[in-house]
Amino acid sequence: MLRQLVIRDVVLIDRLTIDFGPGLGALTGETGAGKSILLDSLGLALGMRADSGLVRAGQDAAAVTAEFELGSDHAASTLLDEAGVEVDPGEPLIFRRTLKADGGSRAFLAGGPVPAATLREIGSGLVEIHGQHDDRGLLNPKGHRALLDSFGRVDGGPVARAWARLAELRAELARVEAVQADADKNREWLDHSIAELAKLEPEEGEEAALAERRAAMKQFARIQEDLDGLADLFGGADGGLSQLRQAARRLERIADAHPMLSEALAALDRGLIEAGDAEDKVERARSELAYSPTDLDEAEARLFDLRGLARKHRVEPDELAALLVRMQEERAALDRGDERLGELQQALEAAEADYAAAAATLSQARRQAAQRLDAAVESELPPLKLEAARFKTVVAPAEAGPSGADRVEFEVSTNPGAPFGPLTKIASGGELSRFILALKVALAEEGGASTMIFDEIDRGVGGAVASAIGERLHRLASRSQLLVVTHSPQVAARARHHYRIEKSHGAEGTRTTIRLLDPDERREEIARMLSGAAVTDEARAQAARLLETA
């Protein structure tokens, strides 16, 4: 509920503080007194477009503060939390906007600076302004579906969840398809590379071992002639060892002849042992180093293949074995991707069927709610002197989305046999205001903003129609705070609080003020509205009767 509005230096208002109460409040005054200034000021505080023309002439800046009382469970609490705005329990929520004469503005909420868009977003849930320039969706088809759903208590949850699941699957399917498309381009190359590597069967450390073996074989080629010569020198009948053994046998026959010969035999025996050991080592080395030309060719060919594949795949030769494993895993992933793709396509088909079923159920619920809303609105039309008019809620197919696959639009026909069309194109100004009121009354039980403002919604009507408007405004005010800018005494008499907007002219220029009327002043104001400039006793008596019967 709007508790207070403080206006400083806005157009014709220099300093003004207005306290508002619950229920229906009427704002009256002579034409041109400045009622639009009040609405423009409130709009400025709620984040609407800042027009530097609102700054009072001769002043540097204007400021408007709007104070609201919120219940603990008000929907705005969620928006405040999302915006990071803290309001202590029981404390009012204060909107403040300043506007400089050069056009610059600043916005504040609960004492802290915020973007004007935040004021606008949160303020839209607190105040509705209805009239020929309604801004709450009654004239905007974009908001009609939400209004119908609220009226019919239509549960859009199943459709929203089905759409979320559908969107999730579509995104995942698109991602997997993109991956698979890229993978398919490489599938042939991957198969060829795997076959090539698998045929080679590379092993970690193999390149170093082959290089070492090739080096050894090349070294053997260089010393093979020497090794063969050593074998000839060691072995054979004429070899060195054979000669030494013959010498040892001769020494053995004569060793007893002299001690030196015995020592010579002993030395020769030791030499034979060492020489034999040397022969064995040379022979073993020769055996181990020995190779065939085919072995060297094979080793060099494998080294060439290993190093060639390593260069091709831009890895080290020792990494080829691990590369083969990775490629095999990638190839297996392609097969799994194909399986995943099939699974996702099946899941998507099922999700599309689920969404279609939920959307069809929602559409049916909306059509049923539309019939009830049409009946509710049309029951309000005759008392508003719109008995020839018809109201229709159109529920038509539309592009599917999280809110279903329906387009909802309110249409009217103002004369028998006339075609239906959008409210703004079919209804005249006065009719439009009354259609809005009828629709708002029909939608009232479904809730809305805690404060509603009707701007001259009774324009161009009087008598019984004005009384019907007043009765309906009074009914709406039983559920929320309602302010009405009116020229109708029948409507003003229904108000719980009556404010008069006045314009005065003095030495300091023209000023607009607003004040709450006491009972006597209120009767006098309604009498003025009945009779015009000259207030008669008859008008005062009629005003008293209106107040008594309201």
Order of alpha helices (4+ residues) and beta strands (2+ residues): beta-beta-beta-alpha-beta-alpha-beta-beta-beta-alpha-beta-alpha-alpha-alpha-alpha-alpha-alpha-alpha-beta-beta-beta-alpha-alpha-beta-alpha-beta-alpha-beta-beta-alpha-alpha
